[in-house]
Every structure is written in C-alpha cells, then in structure tokens.
Amino acid sequence: MSKPIYTSSADAEAAFYDALARSDLDKMMSVWAEDDEVVCIHPGGPRLVGLAGIREIWRQMMGNGVRLGVEVSQAVVTGNALMAVHSVFERISIDEARRRSPLIAATNVYLRGALGWRMVMHHASPVPEGNPVADLAPRIVH
C-alpha cells in the first residue's frame, strides 16, 4: 500500500489528528517521514528517535481499541516552502465519559519532500493550570 501524498502541512496535520482520534496506527505512521531522525515526545515521556520507537509507542497507545476525542485549537503556524512548524493546544478525551485531559501544548514540525509533507517531530507537554498564555487568540505567523 502506498503512502498518501499530503499537499500541505495542514493536510498532514489533519491526517495526524484524524489518525489519533480513530486509533489508526497505519494512518498515523503514513504522516511520519521515513527518516532515522524523526522525533516524538509525549507528555512526561522519553524522547523517541526513529520510526521503530515511534511506531511502538503509538501502537501501545492505540492498542487497547479506545477511540479518543481530540480537540485542537489556537494554531500558530510558521514556515516556508520546505518546512512548517505548527504550535497548537490539544485536549484529549480519554474514555466514554469524555473526561478531558489537561491542556497540552504541542509542536508539530513538517518537512516537504518528493512525496509531499511529512511529520518529523511531535512534541507535547502539559500546560500548567491557570496559565494565561492558553487564553491567547489564534493567529498565523508568516
């Protein structure tokens, strides 16, 4: 099966969060670049470098079959014709009761290559409670 071609970093970002919400490991990995230097850091987790470790951590997260609710907001996007950095806030609902996770700040980095845009880094960290930065209006930086 060939990987989809994401024609913009926004398309790759949408596919990433859709895969997360559907617990779809194959779709999740289709967003990632096939590069030894890809990096993923989950809140409180270690830095994972390389596709094998990243695939395994997503497999573990998605392996229980639970579908997650994912809310992404307040995107700040910067970049150029070959690289894009998306800084977003995430809220993840973890079960049927839809208990929401603490606010998470995530940075997603995408590179454009011969086969379209691919993720090379996902770094997510919890935002401290009561942080006024989380109340900023969304904006796009060019």
Rosetta silent file (secondary structure, phi, psi, omega in degrees, C-alpha in Angstrom):
SEQUENCE: MSKPIYTSSADAEAAFYDALARSDLDKMMSVWAEDDEVVCIHPGGPRLVGLAGIREIWRQMMGNGVRLGVEVSQAVVTGNALMAVHSVFERISIDEARRRSPLIAATNVYLRGALGWRMVMHHASPVPEGNPVADLAPRIVH
SCORE:     score description
SCORE:     0.000 S_00000001
   1 L     0.000  129.219 -179.916    0.000    0.000    0.000 S_00000001
   2 L   -84.034  151.691  178.989    1.456    3.379   -0.990 S_00000001
   3 L   -75.397  146.161  175.786    1.520    6.313    1.383 S_00000001
   4 L   -67.360  157.090  175.120   -0.809    9.229    0.701 S_00000001
   5 L  -102.759  119.398  177.583    0.689   12.472   -0.561 S_00000001
   6 E   -93.855  118.028 -172.690   -0.086   15.408    1.716 S_00000001
   7 L   -83.696   -6.356  175.846   -0.014   18.544   -0.416 S_00000001
   8 L  -150.057  161.270  176.082    0.287   20.913    2.543 S_00000001
   9 H   -65.556  -30.802  177.350    1.432   20.798    6.136 S_00000001
  10 H   -64.443  -38.128  176.397   -2.192   21.493    7.098 S_00000001
  11 H   -64.307  -43.224  178.848   -3.265   18.302    5.266 S_00000001
  12 H   -64.158  -41.243  178.771   -0.607   16.297    7.098 S_00000001
  13 H   -62.403  -45.123  178.973   -1.683   17.838   10.413 S_00000001
  14 H   -61.309  -41.470  178.861   -5.341   16.994    9.781 S_00000001
  15 H   -65.368  -38.735  178.619   -4.393   13.385    8.917 S_00000001
  16 H   -59.730  -51.252 -177.284   -2.278   13.135   12.098 S_00000001
  17 H   -72.385  -30.594  174.406   -5.124   14.198   14.388 S_00000001
  18 H   -64.913  -44.248  178.392   -7.684   12.126   12.472 S_00000001
  19 H   -62.106  -40.340  178.316   -5.483    9.043   12.895 S_00000001
  20 H   -62.785  -46.098 -178.866   -5.130    9.805   16.613 S_00000001
  21 H   -65.131  -30.953 -178.548   -8.905   10.171   17.039 S_00000001
  22 H   -93.433   -2.895 -174.261   -9.535    6.905   15.150 S_00000001
  23 L    52.733   46.384 -177.197   -6.677    4.988   16.816 S_00000001
  24 L  -104.585   96.020 -175.094   -5.485    4.146   13.298 S_00000001
  25 H   -62.249  -43.237 -179.061   -1.826    3.167   13.544 S_00000001
  26 H   -62.642  -43.954  177.807   -1.274    2.743    9.794 S_00000001
  27 H   -65.039  -40.085  178.263   -2.731    6.160    9.033 S_00000001
  28 H   -57.636  -47.507 -176.586   -0.711    7.662   11.897 S_00000001
  29 H   -72.552  -20.155  176.967    2.521    6.270   10.511 S_00000001
  30 H   -69.280  -19.807  179.564    1.676    7.441    6.984 S_00000001
  31 H   -79.332  -28.901 -174.669    2.036   11.009    8.249 S_00000001
  32 E   -77.496  144.030  173.787    5.587   10.460    9.536 S_00000001
  33 L   -68.294  148.212  176.430    8.661   10.941    7.363 S_00000001
  34 L   -90.560   78.193 -172.007   10.668    7.812    6.682 S_00000001
  35 L  -140.771  141.827 -179.903   13.771    9.234    8.278 S_00000001
  36 L   -67.643  -19.615 -175.097   16.054    7.995   11.043 S_00000001
  37 L  -100.436   15.204  175.161   15.957   11.382   12.767 S_00000001
  38 L   -66.913  147.580 -173.550   12.192   11.728   13.347 S_00000001
  39 E  -133.445  139.290  176.339   11.428   12.597   16.980 S_00000001
  40 E  -138.113  130.206  177.357    8.386   12.112   19.207 S_00000001
  41 E  -132.592  115.990  175.930    7.992   13.239   22.819 S_00000001
  42 L   -92.367  157.775 -179.549    4.742   12.604   24.691 S_00000001
  43 L   -52.508  123.181  178.951    3.887   14.435   27.924 S_00000001
  44 L    74.982    3.146 -176.238    6.107   13.033   30.656 S_00000001
  45 L  -101.684  172.949  179.211    7.657   10.544   28.251 S_00000001
  46 L   -78.018  165.307  172.988   11.143    9.972   26.909 S_00000001
  47 E   -79.353  121.353  177.864   12.456   11.375   23.641 S_00000001
  48 E  -103.734  128.871 -179.992   11.940    8.727   20.956 S_00000001
  49 E  -120.963  127.470  179.169   14.130    8.941   17.862 S_00000001
  50 L   102.836  150.143 -175.834   13.446    6.828   14.776 S_00000001
  51 H   -64.294  -35.662 -176.901   10.363    5.244   13.267 S_00000001
  52 H   -61.217  -49.316  179.559   10.593    1.931   15.122 S_00000001
  53 H   -66.063  -38.613  179.613   10.321    3.518   18.575 S_00000001
  54 H   -67.225  -44.227  177.072    7.679    5.989   17.435 S_00000001
  55 H   -59.210  -43.381 -177.823    5.570    3.246   15.840 S_00000001
  56 H   -64.112  -42.573 -178.768    5.815    1.167   19.017 S_00000001
  57 H   -67.226  -39.052  176.482    4.697    3.976   21.350 S_00000001
  58 H   -68.003  -37.163  177.730    1.720    4.783   19.116 S_00000001
  59 H   -60.212  -44.019  178.921    0.906    1.051   18.869 S_00000001
  60 H   -63.224  -42.477 -178.979    0.842    0.830   22.665 S_00000001
  61 H   -67.077  -35.809 -175.349   -1.346    3.933   22.939 S_00000001
  62 H   -95.141   -9.068 -172.305   -3.777    2.751   20.275 S_00000001
  63 L   -66.597  -21.117 -177.251   -3.662   -0.957   21.060 S_00000001
  64 L   -84.253   -1.531  175.906   -6.490   -1.002   23.561 S_00000001
  65 L    79.852   -1.156  179.512   -9.038   -0.015   20.898 S_00000001
  66 L   -72.746  132.231  175.559  -10.278    3.063   22.738 S_00000001
  67 L   -91.510  132.432 -177.104  -11.211    5.906   20.415 S_00000001
  68 L   -95.761  146.256  167.323  -10.047    9.253   21.637 S_00000001
  69 E   -89.710  133.004 -177.708  -11.783   12.587   21.382 S_00000001
  70 E  -128.009  122.065  173.501   -9.280   15.150   20.134 S_00000001
  71 E  -113.930  124.864  177.866   -9.759   18.915   20.214 S_00000001
  72 E  -116.308  132.465 -177.583   -7.051   21.013   18.577 S_00000001
  73 E  -144.095  169.370  171.959   -7.130   24.789   18.959 S_00000001
  74 E    50.375   50.665  179.625   -5.227   28.043   18.708 S_00000001
  75 E   -68.005  135.612  169.115   -2.824   27.015   15.980 S_00000001
  76 E  -119.388  119.392 -173.963    0.180   29.194   15.342 S_00000001
  77 E  -119.875  132.291  175.287    1.792   28.214   12.038 S_00000001
  78 E  -139.735  157.801  178.503    5.098   29.395   10.652 S_00000001
  79 E   159.463 -162.983  178.955    7.366   28.115    7.941 S_00000001
  80 L  -146.110 -160.956 -175.318    8.394   28.353    4.333 S_00000001
  81 L   -67.751  -17.904 -175.909    8.129   26.291    1.146 S_00000001
  82 L  -118.179  -15.197 -177.226   10.015   23.339    2.658 S_00000001
  83 E  -142.940  143.569  176.559    9.330   23.385    6.403 S_00000001
  84 E  -138.527  140.636  176.335    6.366   24.201    8.643 S_00000001
  85 E  -120.043  123.017  178.601    6.054   24.420   12.416 S_00000001
  86 E  -111.821  122.034  173.846    2.583   24.123   13.947 S_00000001
  87 E  -109.887  121.879 -175.051    2.142   25.054   17.606 S_00000001
  88 E  -135.490  166.309  166.811   -1.279   24.019   18.926 S_00000001
  89 E  -105.036  140.205  178.661   -3.192   23.284   22.087 S_00000001
  90 E  -121.184  144.236  165.968   -4.663   19.799   22.436 S_00000001
  91 E  -128.963  126.844 -178.468   -7.379   18.406   24.679 S_00000001
  92 E  -112.255  127.564  172.927   -7.780   14.658   24.619 S_00000001
  93 E   -92.525  127.163 -168.616  -10.931   12.911   25.870 S_00000001
  94 L   -99.808  -11.846 -179.942   -9.838    9.569   27.227 S_00000001
  95 L  -152.629 -177.579 -177.693  -12.983    7.495   27.715 S_00000001
  96 L   -61.290  -28.299  178.644  -16.701    7.235   27.049 S_00000001
  97 L   -72.507   -9.976  178.195  -17.384    9.636   29.926 S_00000001
  98 L    60.584   38.276  170.182  -15.360   12.148   27.881 S_00000001
  99 L   -65.498  130.325 -176.786  -13.149   13.192   30.766 S_00000001
 100 E   -94.859  144.730  176.938  -10.770   15.666   29.188 S_00000001
 101 L   -70.007  164.133  169.532   -7.035   15.682   29.672 S_00000001
 102 L   -59.511  160.783  177.392   -5.278   18.748   30.994 S_00000001
 103 L   -61.685  135.413 -179.044   -4.458   21.264   28.296 S_00000001
 104 E  -120.364  131.704  172.350   -1.478   20.092   26.250 S_00000001
 105 E   -94.375  127.987 -178.935    0.818   22.330   24.213 S_00000001
 106 E  -127.567  143.455  173.473    2.096   20.511   21.128 S_00000001
 107 E  -119.819  125.872  178.860    4.618   21.395   18.465 S_00000001
 108 E  -119.695  126.575 -178.951    4.454   19.534   15.160 S_00000001
 109 E  -113.603  132.319 -178.112    7.202   20.003   12.588 S_00000001
 110 E  -124.223  142.454  173.175    6.706   19.050    8.935 S_00000001
 111 E  -118.486  146.167  177.279    9.125   18.882    6.017 S_00000001
 112 E   -98.163  127.275  178.890    8.200   18.918    2.349 S_00000001
 113 E  -130.637 -166.950 -177.817    9.840   16.261    0.214 S_00000001
 114 L   -60.122  -28.163 -179.008    9.337   14.470   -3.072 S_00000001
 115 L  -106.760   28.959  176.683    6.267   12.673   -1.666 S_00000001
 116 E    93.090 -163.632 -176.205    4.634   15.719   -0.062 S_00000001
 117 E   -85.520  137.350  178.655    4.627   16.963    3.517 S_00000001
 118 E  -138.694  147.090  177.392    5.615   14.622    6.359 S_00000001
 119 E   -74.129  136.301  174.057    5.925   14.997   10.111 S_00000001
 120 E  -118.391  -14.169  177.275    9.456   14.925   11.500 S_00000001
 121 E  -154.141  137.673  169.531    8.681   15.928   15.094 S_00000001
 122 E  -131.359  120.914 -179.840    5.793   15.826   17.547 S_00000001
 123 E  -131.595  119.393 -177.070    6.485   17.251   20.995 S_00000001
 124 E  -124.841  137.313 -179.426    3.683   17.551   23.541 S_00000001
 125 E  -140.328  144.624  176.999    3.800   18.938   27.094 S_00000001
 126 E   -68.475  144.989  175.600    1.117   19.668   29.688 S_00000001
 127 L   -93.163  128.820  179.076    0.272   23.337   30.229 S_00000001
 128 L   -57.158  142.373  178.643    0.307   24.333   33.915 S_00000001
 129 L   -55.598  141.112  176.622   -3.178   25.024   35.329 S_00000001
 130 L    74.199   13.805 -179.728   -4.223   28.676   35.212 S_00000001
 131 L   -72.460  118.355 -177.914   -1.660   29.625   32.577 S_00000001
 132 H   -68.678  -17.516  179.705   -2.902   32.856   30.930 S_00000001
 133 H   -61.489  -31.712 -178.067   -0.999   32.045   27.713 S_00000001
 134 H   -67.003  -12.912 -178.817   -3.637   29.451   26.874 S_00000001
 135 H   -92.760    2.256 -179.758   -6.189   32.264   26.540 S_00000001
 136 L   -66.857  146.605  177.775   -4.459   33.967   23.607 S_00000001
 137 L   -70.218  149.802  177.847   -6.443   34.301   20.406 S_00000001
 138 L   -64.070  150.000  176.836   -5.413   32.074   17.480 S_00000001
 139 L  -155.515  160.556  177.771   -3.077   33.628   14.944 S_00000001
 140 L  -121.263  130.071  178.907   -0.973   32.675   11.951 S_00000001
 141 L  -105.456  130.147  179.164    2.603   33.878   11.592 S_00000001
 142 L  -108.409    0.000    0.000    4.079   34.052    8.104 S_00000001
